[in-house]
Amino acid sequence: MAAFGRLIMSDNYRTTVGKVQLVSLTDGHFEPVPTDVFQDSDIETWQSEYSALMIDKGHTQFRFGSVAIYSSRKIIVVDTGAGPNGCLIDDMGRKGVERDDVDFVLITHLHADHTGWTLLEGEPTFPNARYLVPKDDYAYWTQPNVISNAPNIENDVAPLKSLGVMDLIEPNYIITPELTTVHTPGHTPGHTSLAISSNGENGFVLGDVAHSPAQAHYTDWNPNFDVDQELSRETRNQVLDELEEQGILVQAGHFPEPGFGHFSRKNNRRYWLGV
């Protein structure tokens, strides 16, 4: 049974949407040159407008983020970080999230920085969980010409099927009465976000619809690893417009810790307001 009483983290890493509890988790960080990732951007804009996101004059930082969600007496972990060189398992331990208590693991998409801790020494890292994988993403990444350049699929994802713990899910999949998946394609063909609705309140787990708070305003900036660049822009603009308009609480895994916040507008410019 889910151990709801063992949440022992700072309130900065926990928030609620109605009766649903969210616990921010981190597997480490990546520190690229931002223009290498966002090739439509320029370093002057990063340095002048987003100096708070720069760790030095030439580099920004992305978090390898996950989130644990406590809903309807179930525990759901969304994404599993980059893997054994990261700190996700230790971070879970510090924050009272027990691996054995996890009921579902939702993988938003099958990039390597989201599947790294699916297995531990060849066995499911979350031994009592069903792993929920978007059907469209699995179909894309297991194509012979694609899987040959994605070793994480063979190492981290395919074994879940042979071990009998993976469920391929369609869009609008209901995990609990409070959690429903949302098809948000572009970054990958089956990319999936998560809508939260509880007690009249709403939240949204963004996944990789956006990778940086800079994209709150520069929504047309695409990371160079988006599979479908045009569709990614279309999805990002639509989703961020809706989240801003409705004032929905967002969890964004690649945004600075803890990754909770809102999209808000002032003087015709949209901002990310982290909590």
Order of alpha helices (4+ residues) and beta strands (2+ residues): beta-beta-alpha-alpha-beta-beta-beta-beta-alpha-beta-alpha-beta-beta-beta-alpha-alpha-alpha-beta-beta-beta-beta-beta-alpha-beta-beta-beta
